[in-house]
Amino acid sequence: MRRYLLFLFLCCVGFPVILHSQNAEIRVLYKESIRFNEFYKLGLDAGPYIGFGSNDWMRYGIRGSLERKLSDRCAVDLGFMYNHVDMDESVRHEYRPHQSLHVRLSLLQAMVIKQRLRLEERLFKVKGDSETDFSTRLRYRVSARSGFNGKPVQPKAMYYALSAEWNMNVIKKSETDARIERGRYGVGLGYQFNTRWETNLNWFYQAVYKTEVKSRTSLNIFEFSLRHTLWNKS
């Protein structure tokens, strides 16, 4: 219970930092994982993405993916995400199918390292505009998490999480887009209540790379999420 209260305290401390940041986004997400059997799992997440400071946007996203386990280490998935973006007094719709390869490794029996390679096809439609923009990007992410007690993540214990992700435009939406789009680096804290419920708070530093017409920018992302896992053993 003390560790859970510590986690809530850190959440409260983080809010003033978010509100005074000149370039930030806060995400509040609910994540559901439904395991049908040993091989198939459905993942769902949804929530708002709110820009703060100089970022005048409100985005609502919902995503789903069906994962197929190939072995104890490898899995693949097919998924789709829809984003409704209200930005600069205009509304944009994004339709984003994706395909992923997951590789899972254990380190010293206490840390799980996950790698994900994802290909995304992105279609953009601005409300009131007849044209549709299209781009394709490749995303590589590596992440790890472990308990503070030197053991794997387990119920009624806090854990820490680390991640890094890089995005590359395979087919660019416009000629001014960079080939290497961005890098995102994260650190977080989480608490697992039991085998079904857990919550975590992550901070991501995102660097958007420079092009000939756009200077390099950065973004602080604060993500609070609640995750539930539903097991179906029938």
BELWOWO-V894840 format. One record per residue. N is the residue number from 1. RES is the residue in one small letter. SS is DSSP state (H for helix, E for strand, - for the rest). Layout:
# BELWOWO-V894840
{{N | RES | SS} {N | RES | SS}}
This chain:
# BELWOWO-V894840
{{1 | m | -} {2 | r | H} {3 | r | H} {4 | y | H} {5 | l | H} {6 | l | H} {7 | f | H} {8 | l | H} {9 | f | H} {10 | l | H} {11 | c | H} {12 | c | H} {13 | v | H} {14 | g | H} {15 | f | H} {16 | p | H} {17 | v | H} {18 | i | H} {19 | l | H} {20 | h | H} {21 | s | -} {22 | q | -} {23 | n | E} {24 | a | E} {25 | e | E} {26 | i | E} {27 | r | E} {28 | v | E} {29 | l | E} {30 | y | E} {31 | k | E} {32 | e | E} {33 | s | E} {34 | i | E} {35 | r | E} {36 | f | -} {37 | n | -} {38 | e | -} {39 | f | -} {40 | y | E} {41 | k | E} {42 | l | E} {43 | g | E} {44 | l | E} {45 | d | E} {46 | a | E} {47 | g | E} {48 | p | E} {49 | y | E} {50 | i | E} {51 | g | E} {52 | f | E} {53 | g | E} {54 | s | -} {55 | n | -} {56 | d | -} {57 | w | E} {58 | m | E} {59 | r | E} {60 | y | E} {61 | g | E} {62 | i | E} {63 | r | E} {64 | g | E} {65 | s | E} {66 | l | E} {67 | e | E} {68 | r | E} {69 | k | E} {70 | l | -} {71 | s | -} {72 | d | -} {73 | r | -} {74 | c | E} {75 | a | E} {76 | v | E} {77 | d | E} {78 | l | E} {79 | g | E} {80 | f | E} {81 | m | E} {82 | y | E} {83 | n | E} {84 | h | E} {85 | v | E} {86 | d | E} {87 | m | E} {88 | d | -} {89 | e | -} {90 | s | E} {91 | v | E} {92 | r | E} {93 | h | E} {94 | e | E} {95 | y | E} {96 | r | E} {97 | p | E} {98 | h | E} {99 | q | E} {100 | s | E} {101 | l | E} {102 | h | E} {103 | v | E} {104 | r | E} {105 | l | E} {106 | s | E} {107 | l | E} {108 | l | -} {109 | q | -} {110 | a | -} {111 | m | E} {112 | v | E} {113 | i | E} {114 | k | E} {115 | q | E} {116 | r | E} {117 | l | E} {118 | r | E} {119 | l | E} {120 | e | E} {121 | e | E} {122 | r | E} {123 | l | E} {124 | f | E} {125 | k | E} {126 | v | E} {127 | k | -} {128 | g | -} {129 | d | -} {130 | s | -} {131 | e | -} {132 | t | E} {133 | d | E} {134 | f | E} {135 | s | E} {136 | t | E} {137 | r | E} {138 | l | E} {139 | r | E} {140 | y | E} {141 | r | E} {142 | v | E} {143 | s | E} {144 | a | E} {145 | r | E} {146 | s | E} {147 | g | E} {148 | f | -} {149 | n | -} {150 | g | -} {151 | k | -} {152 | p | -} {153 | v | -} {154 | q | -} {155 | p | -} {156 | k | -} {157 | a | E} {158 | m | E} {159 | y | E} {160 | y | E} {161 | a | E} {162 | l | E} {163 | s | E} {164 | a | E} {165 | e | E} {166 | w | E} {167 | n | E} {168 | m | E} {169 | n | E} {170 | v | E} {171 | i | E} {172 | k | -} {173 | k | -} {174 | s | -} {175 | e | -} {176 | t | -} {177 | d | -} {178 | a | -} {179 | r | -} {180 | i | E} {181 | e | E} {182 | r | E} {183 | g | E} {184 | r | E} {185 | y | E} {186 | g | E} {187 | v | E} {188 | g | E} {189 | l | E} {190 | g | E} {191 | y | E} {192 | q | E} {193 | f | -} {194 | n | -} {195 | t | -} {196 | r | -} {197 | w | E} {198 | e | E} {199 | t | E} {200 | n | E} {201 | l | E} {202 | n | E} {203 | w | E} {204 | f | E} {205 | y | E} {206 | q | E} {207 | a | E} {208 | v | E} {209 | y | -} {210 | k | -} {211 | t | -} {212 | e | -} {213 | v | -} {214 | k | -} {215 | s | -} {216 | r | -} {217 | t | E} {218 | s | E} {219 | l | E} {220 | n | E} {221 | i | E} {222 | f | E} {223 | e | E} {224 | f | E} {225 | s | E} {226 | l | E} {227 | r | E} {228 | h | E} {229 | t | E} {230 | l | E} {231 | w | E} {232 | n | -} {233 | k | -} {234 | s | -}}
